[in-house]
């Protein structure tokens, strides 16, 4: 049984509560069905993260059954933790945390419209200002990868490492989002499904009108640096 300092124990407890509660947002916004999808959150001050257990109903998720892992994706037994297996996407989340130290949260869903774009292997073009604001351009496609090891994580990092977007559509799979916190990553998951739906409907009505890159840059800068209250990290 692993023991930690009081400060780290407090950070773990906060991460457990935060990640457990944020799964309710995936249900609230219709981003998941049954037990698919997951939220994870980095533990501040430690090389650890918290993720949901595999195959457990969203209604049954609690801070106590969140799984504590190290950045290799290995479960870290501790006094407050569950003995259940972690999410099948744990290796992918761990790879992102190891290789993107600025990331504080990762989310995966199979939300309908975003996954439909992924099934076609098509990026979502930046044709509405909400996309420019939130993602700074199109939502890119990541490579096809099989779940079970860190292949998906490698695809996420390779795709988003040189991109402003906080969302990637893994081909034939679905969206993964990253954020400065777990809440920030959940917001990105909500927004990517919203724009995926809107752009799909717009495309059905006729040709899409692209936004000039200069305007995208200006919109992104304003939204990221000016919009909202300075203390509101969720914008």
C-alpha positions in Angstrom: 0.0 0.0 0.0 1.5 3.3 -1.1 1.7 6.2 1.3 2.0 9.9 0.4 2.6 13.2 2.1 -0.4 15.0 3.5 -0.3 17.5 0.6 -0.3 14.8 -2.0 -3.0 12.9 -0.2 -5.1 16.0 -0.3 -4.4 16.5 -4.0 -5.4 12.8 -4.7 -8.6 13.2 -2.8 -9.5 16.4 -4.7 -8.7 14.7 -8.0 -10.9 11.7 -7.1 -13.9 13.9 -6.3 -13.4 16.1 -9.4 -13.0 13.3 -11.9 -15.9 11.3 -10.4 -18.2 14.3 -10.6 -17.1 15.3 -14.1 -18.4 12.0 -15.6 -21.9 13.3 -14.8 -21.2 16.0 -17.4 -20.6 13.4 -20.1 -24.0 11.9 -19.4 -25.7 15.4 -19.0 -24.5 16.4 -22.5 -25.3 13.1 -24.2 -21.7 12.3 -25.0 -21.7 8.6 -23.8 -23.8 5.5 -23.8 -23.7 2.7 -21.3 -20.2 2.6 -19.7 -18.2 3.9 -22.7 -16.0 7.0 -22.4 -13.8 8.2 -19.6 -12.4 11.3 -17.8 -9.0 11.4 -16.2 -7.2 14.1 -14.2 -3.6 14.7 -13.3 -2.8 14.9 -9.6 -1.0 18.2 -8.9 2.4 17.8 -7.3 2.8 14.2 -8.1 3.5 11.9 -11.1 0.0 10.4 -10.8 -3.4 10.6 -12.4 -7.0 9.5 -11.5 -9.2 7.6 -14.0 -12.6 5.8 -13.9 -12.8 2.0 -13.4 -13.5 -0.1 -16.4 -17.1 -1.1 -17.2 -18.7 0.6 -14.2 -22.0 2.3 -14.6 -21.8 6.1 -14.5 -24.5 6.1 -11.8 -22.2 4.1 -9.6 -19.1 6.2 -9.9 -17.8 7.7 -6.7 -14.6 9.3 -5.5 -13.7 6.1 -3.7 -13.9 3.9 -6.8 -11.7 6.1 -9.0 -8.4 4.5 -9.8 -5.1 6.0 -9.0 -2.3 5.4 -11.6 1.3 6.4 -12.2 2.4 7.9 -15.4 3.2 4.5 -16.8 -0.4 3.6 -16.4 0.2 1.2 -13.6 -2.4 1.1 -10.7 -1.1 2.6 -7.5 -2.8 0.9 -4.5 -3.5 3.4 -1.7 -5.7 3.5 1.4 -8.6 5.3 -0.3 -8.6 3.5 -3.6 -10.6 0.9 -5.4 -9.3 -2.6 -6.3 -11.2 -2.5 -9.6 -9.4 -2.5 -13.0 -8.9 0.9 -14.6 -10.4 2.0 -17.8 -9.2 0.2 -20.9 -8.0 3.6 -22.2 -5.6 4.0 -19.3 -2.4 3.4 -21.3 -3.5 6.1 -23.8 -4.1 8.7 -21.0 -0.8 7.8 -19.3 1.1 8.3 -22.6 -0.5 11.8 -23.0 0.5 12.8 -19.4 4.0 11.5 -19.8 4.6 13.4 -23.0 2.5 16.5 -22.6 3.3 17.9 -19.2 1.0 20.9 -19.6 -2.0 18.6 -19.9 -4.0 18.3 -16.7 -7.0 16.3 -18.0 -7.9 13.9 -20.8 -11.4 12.9 -21.9 -12.6 10.2 -24.4 -16.1 9.8 -25.7 -17.9 8.2 -28.6 -20.2 11.2 -29.1 -22.3 10.7 -32.2 -21.4 13.5 -34.6 -17.7 13.7 -33.7 -17.4 9.9 -34.1 -19.2 10.1 -37.5 -16.5 12.4 -38.7 -13.9 10.0 -37.3 -15.5 7.1 -39.1 -15.1 9.0 -42.4 -11.5 9.9 -41.5 -12.3 13.6 -42.1 -11.2 16.6 -40.0 -13.9 19.1 -39.1 -13.2 22.3 -41.0 -13.1 25.6 -39.2 -16.2 27.2 -40.6 -17.9 28.7 -37.5 -16.5 31.2 -35.1 -17.1 29.0 -32.1 -14.5 26.6 -33.6 -12.0 29.4 -34.1 -12.5 30.5 -30.5 -12.2 27.1 -28.8 -9.9 25.1 -31.0 -8.0 27.7 -33.1 -8.7 25.9 -36.4 -10.0 22.6 -37.7 -10.4 19.5 -35.5 -7.7 17.1 -36.9 -7.9 13.4 -37.6 -5.5 11.1 -35.7 -4.3 7.8 -37.0 -6.2 4.5 -36.7 -5.0 2.6 -33.6 -6.1 -0.4 -31.6 -7.1 0.0 -28.0 -5.1 -1.9 -25.3 -1.6 -0.3 -25.3 -0.3 3.2 -25.8 -0.9 3.3 -29.6 -3.8 5.7 -29.2 -1.8 7.9 -26.9 1.0 8.1 -29.4 -1.5 9.1 -32.0 -3.0 11.8 -29.8 0.4 13.3 -29.0 1.7 13.1 -32.5 -1.4 14.9 -33.8 -1.9 17.5 -31.2 1.7 18.2 -30.5 1.9 20.6 -33.4 -1.7 21.7 -33.4 -3.7 24.3 -31.4 -6.7 22.1 -31.2 -7.5 20.5 -27.8 -9.5 17.8 -29.6 -8.5 15.0 -32.0 -10.7 12.6 -33.9 -9.0 9.2 -33.8 -9.9 7.5 -37.1 -12.6 4.9 -36.8 -12.8 5.4 -33.1 -13.9 8.8 -31.7 -12.8 12.0 -30.1 -10.2 12.5 -27.4 -9.7 15.9 -25.8 -7.1 17.5 -23.6 -7.1 20.4 -21.2 -5.3 22.3 -18.5 -7.5 20.5 -16.1 -10.1 17.6 -16.2 -12.9 20.2 -16.3 -11.2 22.0 -19.2 -10.9 18.7 -21.1 -14.6 17.9 -20.5 -15.5 21.4 -21.8 -13.5 20.6 -25.0 -15.4 17.3 -25.3 -18.7 19.1 -25.1 -17.7 21.7 -27.6 -16.2 19.3 -30.1 -19.6 17.4 -30.3 -21.4 20.7 -30.6 -19.4 21.9 -33.6 -19.3 18.4 -35.2 -23.1 18.4 -35.2 -23.4 22.0 -36.5 -20.9 21.7 -39.3 -22.5 18.4 -40.4 -25.9 20.0 -40.6 -24.4 23.0 -42.4 -22.7 20.8 -45.0 -26.0 19.0 -45.7 -27.5 22.3 -46.7 -24.7 23.3 -49.2 -21.1 24.3 -49.6 -19.3 25.4 -46.4 -17.7 28.9 -46.2 -14.2 28.8 -44.7 -13.0 31.4 -42.3 -9.8 33.2 -43.4 -6.8 32.1 -41.3 -6.1 35.7 -40.2 -9.7 35.9 -38.7 -9.3 32.5 -37.1 -6.1 33.7 -35.4 -7.7 36.9 -34.1 -10.8 35.0 -32.8 -8.6 32.4 -31.0 -6.4 35.0 -29.4 -9.4 37.1 -28.2 -11.2 34.1 -26.8 -8.2 32.6 -25.1 -6.8 35.8 -23.7 -9.6 38.4 -23.3 -13.0 36.6 -23.1 -14.5 35.8 -19.7 -13.4 36.5 -16.1 -9.7 36.2 -15.3 -10.4 33.8 -12.4 -12.5 31.5 -14.5 -10.3 28.8 -15.9 -13.3 27.2 -17.7 -13.9 30.4 -19.8 
